[in-house]
Amino acid sequence: MERETSPAILKESVQQPSTGLAPGPLRVATTSDAALQGSILVLIQFDVCEEIRLDELRKIFGARTAEASFKHPAPGYVRYQRAPVVEPIEPLVLESGERLDGQIKYYDYGVLSVVFELPFSGDWETLVRLAGRWVWDTEFASLATKIAKQKLERAAPALVKPYTEWLNEDYFIFHVREIAGAPSAADVLSANGDQIAQIVRGETSRLSDGERQEILQSRISYYPNDLTVIGWNGAFLYDSATGAETAIQLLEYANSQLLEFRHYDELLSRQLEGVYDFLEHGGTGMFARWKTARAASKLHTVLLDVTELTERVDNAIKFLSDMFSARLYKVAASKIGVPDYKDLVNQKLRTAEELYRFMVDQFHQSRAFFLELLVVIILIIDLIFLFRGKGA
């Protein structure tokens, strides 16, 4: 995965060497009095096509629709514009013996999300080691790619303009449902802030005080006994299964937005390169400018398509009056890098719009000159026939 070299967009540029999926059996406690109990979710998302026809996909798979969940009982506060279609997949067993349940979500704007989940029961140090091994492991993406390709073979009739190459994003969510003693969020941060920072970053070594503070600044709570800490590569959740659903769905949605804006950024970059090349080599000269009309029309079509698609992604989920979910999403999108890529796309859209206007002006100038030249030629021909008639 590639990203712009920007301080706010560094997810792929700081990857550590892969440690492998199975360096050895991981010893996870299974006793009922374990310090921590919860699950670890691995989100692998792919941008596979321009659009997925969800109604047709439901007919193919007979899959269910995923509705948005809520932090507190208030129907209609958070709503999908078009809820994704969800399909279960076969459990994945790693070489280490870990068994992961899985599902796939299909979003109407062309994103496919593969989700693996591993139940967890153990202590803080065990979770830190597990995070350090999984966050930097590249094997999940290849495993998810194989599954996605198999599923999309059946789903082909529902795909609009499928891509030959897929962009992908990965994200890790460490969801702790229970902690021994049922401490408050403030107590958890005070006693285990160092471990939470390590888990979010996927680091097995203790982090500096400055880095720890930077990570823990991105925390948000609704009740005294729930906590969400969001990073650009992973998130830590301390909440009940029901309470964590909102954060999990919004983190998944924010990552799918990032994936789409990365796609639009690359698409516009290629289009702008093509326009610059045309203007430099094929768009000069009086008659060559007539080709500009076709190039301008193509560029304008891309502009309209990208604008429509970005609006669809932006409007995929609505926050009607659930301000906590809106704030949680804002923190998640900011940490993951959605606003940065959205700004890049908007800048390139403005550049493309200016180029389009320039090319249209060039075409109009060429057409006006040609018409003026044609009028002069007609006048000259008329004068020639007039003088010939008088001479006769």
N, C-alpha and C positions, 0 to 999 in steps of 0.2 A: 504494500500500500504506500502511496506517495502523498505527501502534503506539501504545501507551500512552506518555504523556510521562513517562518514567522514565529516570534517568541510565543505567541498564543496557540500555535498549531504545531506541536512537536511530538505527536503521538507516535509516529513511525520513526522519527529521526533519532530517538534515544533507545531503540530496541537493544536489549542485551542478548548475548549469545544464548541460543536455545539450550535448555538442559535436558530435553527429551521428555516424552510423556511418562516414561516408567523407569526412573533411575533406581528404583527398588520399592518394595512394598511400603506403603505409608501406613503407619500404625494409628488408627483412629479409634478412640474409645467408644464403646457402645453401651456403657452402663447408664442407668437411668439418672444417676447423680452426677453426670458429667458437667463440667463448668459451663460449657456452651452447647447449645443444640440449635440446629438450623439447616441451611442448605446453601450450596454454592451454585450459581447460575453462570453459564458461559453463553454469551450472545454472539453469534456469528451471522453477519448480515451481508447480503449480496444485492447489487443493483443489476437486475437480470433483463429488464425490458423497459419500454416507455410506459406501458400500462398493463395491468392485469384485470381482466374482466371477472370480477368476483362472483357474479351471478352464474356465469358459465362454469367457473371453477368449482362452485358448490355442487353443481350437477355432476361434474366429473368425479370428484372425490367424496361427495356426500359429507363434506366437512362442516363443522359448526362455525358460527360467527363469534368473535371475541368482542364482548362489550366492555366499555370503560368501567373501572371500579372507582370507589369513592372513599376518601379518608373517613368520613362520617356519613351516616345515613341521610342522603339528600339527593334523590334521583334527579338526573338531568343537569347536575352541576358541571360534569365533565362528559363530553360527548364526542365520539368519532363521527366525522362527516360520512365516512363509509367504513364501517368496522372491518378489520382484517379477518380473513378466513383462517381458521386454526385446524391443523391436522396432526394427530400423534404419529410418532415414528418409533421404530424398534429401539429398545434400550441399547446403549453403547457400552461395551465392556472393554476397558483399557487393559494393557499388558500387566499393569500393577494389580489387577483384580477389581478395580473400582468400577462400579456399575452406574451409568448415568441414564436417567430417563430423558426423553426428548420430545420435542414438538416443532412444527414449522408454522410460521405465520406468513400469510401472503397479504401484502398491502397493495391497494389499487394503483398507487403511483409507481409500481414496478419493483418494489423491494421485497426480498424474501429473507425471513429471519429464522435461523435455526437456533433453537434454545436447548442446551443440555443442562441437566440438574443433578447434583450429587448431594444426597442427605449427609449431614455432618453432625458428629457428636464427639466432643473432645475438649481440650484446653486451649488457652490463647496461643501458646507457643506452637501447638500443632497446626492451628489455623494460619499462623504466620508462615510456617514452612510450606504449607499447601499453597497459599497465595503466591509465595515466591517461586514455586515450581510451575504453577499454572499460568500466571499472568504473562510470563515471557516465553511460553511454549507455543511454537508455530504449528504443531501437529493438529490442533483443533480445527484450524482453517481448512486443511487438506481433507480431514475427515468429513467436515460439513460440506465441502465442495462436492464430494462423491455422492453424498445423500441428496443434495440439492439437484444435481444433474439427473439423478434417477427419477426424482419426483417430477421434474419439469418435462421429462419425456412424455409423461401422461398429460401434463397440464398444457402442452403446446398449443392446443386450440384456443386457450384463454389468454395467451400472451400476445400483446400488440408490439410489433417491431422489436423482437428479441435481439439482445446484444451478443456479439461473438466473444467479447471479452468482458469480464465482470470486475467491477470494483468491489472491495469488501472492507468491512469494519468488524473489529472484535471488541467486546466489553465484558467485564467480569463483575458480578454482583455477589457480595458475601453477606448473606441474610442470616442474622442470628435471631431466632425466635425467643429463646429463653437463656437467661444467665442465672447461675446459682445465686440465690438470695434475692432475685428480682430487683436489682438496683435501679435507681433512676438514671436518666440520660446524663445528668450532671455528675453522678457518682462514677458512671462508666468512663466518661471522659477524663475525670480526675485520676482514676486508678489505672486505666488501660489506654490512655491517649496515645502513648508511644506505639503500642501494638496495632491500634486502629490505623495510625498513619502508615505503618509498615504494610499492613494488609492492603490498604488502598493503593499504595505505590507498587506492591508486589516485591518488596525488599525484605530480605531476611536479616540484614544488619540494621542496627539502630540508626535512625536518621538524626540530623542536626536539629537543634532547637528551632532554628529559623524555618527549616523545611517542615518540621512537625507543625508549627504554628500556621504556616501557609496552607497545609492540607486541612487542618481542623477548622480553618476559617470558613470552609465551604460546608458547614453543617447546618442542619435545619431540623426543627422539632415541632410537632403539633401539640402533643401531650407531654407531661413531665417524664414519662417512661418510654418514649420512643425517640429514635435518633437516626438521622441519615447524614452520612459524610460522603461527598461526591468528589471524585477525581476525574482526570481526563481519560484514564485507562480502566478505572474500576471504582466501585462504590461499596460502602459498608452500611448495612441496614440493621438496626436493632428495633424490632417491632414484631407484632403478631403476624401470622400468615395473612389474615384479612387486611390488616393495616398496611402491610408492605406492598400489597398489590398495586396501589396507586403509584408509588415510587418506581416499582419495577416496570410498569407500563410506560411511564413517562421517560424513564431512562432509555427504554427500547425505542420509543418514538423519537427522542432527541438524536439517537445514533443513526436512525434511518434518515432523518433530516440531513445530518452531516454527510451521509453517503450520497444523497441526492445532490446536494450543493457541490460536492466534489465532482460529481459527474457533469453538472452544468458548467462548472469552472473549466474542466478539461475540454468540453464541447466548444465553449466560446473561445478558448485559447486557440483551438485548431481553426475555427472559422476566421478569427482575426488574422492569424498567420496567413491563411489563404487569401484574404482580402489585401493584406499588405503586399504579398507576392504578386497579386494581379495588378495592383496599382504601380508597382515598381517595374514589372516586365511586360504587362499586357494592356495597361490602361492609359498609356500615353499616346499622343498624336490625335489628330482631328478625327479620323475615321475609327481608330481603335476605341475611342470613347463610346462609340455606339454599343460596344460589348458591355459597357458599364451598366446599362439598364438591366441586363440579365443577371449580372453579379449582384447588383443592388437588390433586385427582387429576391434572389436566393438568401441574401443576408437578412432581409426584412422578414422572410418566412421563418428563419431560425430565431430571430428576435421574438416574434409572436409566440412560437412554440415554447421557448424557454420561459417567457413571461407567464404563459398559461400553466406550465408545469410547476414553476416555483410557487405560484398562487395555490395550486392544488396541494402541494406539500405543506405550505404554511397553514392552510385551512383544514388539514386532515383531522385535527382535533380542536375542540372548542372548550374554553373555560367560561362558563356563563356567570357563575357567582362564587365559585370555589376558589377563593383567593390564595389559600394555602397551596393547592395544586398548581396554580399559576406561578406562585413564587418558587415552588420546588422545580417546576419545569425551567424557569428562568435561570436558576442556579445551575441545573444540569446542562442546559444548552450552552451556557457561558463557559463552564469548565471543559466540556467536550470540544468546543470550538465552532459551534454552529454559527454564531454571529460573525465570526471572522471570515468563514467561507461565504456566508451570505453577502457580506460587504464586498468580497472579491468578485462575486457574480454580479452584483449591482454595478460595480465600477466598470466591469467589462461590458455590461449591457449599455451603459451610458456611452462608452467608447464606440461600441458597435452602432448605436443610434447616430452618433456624430459622423461616423464613416458613411453610414447610409445616406445621410443628408448631403454630405460632400459629394458622393458618387451621383446622386440624383441631380445636384446642381451642375456637375460636370456634363452629365448627359443633356440637360436642358440647354446648357451653353452650346454644346456641339450641335444640337438640333436647331437652335436659333441661328447659328452661323450658317448651317447648311441651307436653311430656308432663305436666309438673306442672299446667299450665293446663288440659289436657284432663281430668285426674283431678278437678280442682276443679269443672269444668263438669259432669262426670258426677255428682258428689256433690250438686251443687245441684239437678240435674234429679231425682235420686232423692228428695231431701228434698221437692221440690215435689209429686211424685206421692204421697209418703207423707202429707203434710199434707192433700192433697186427698182421699185415701182416708179419713182420719179424719174430715174434715168431712162426708163423705157419710154 
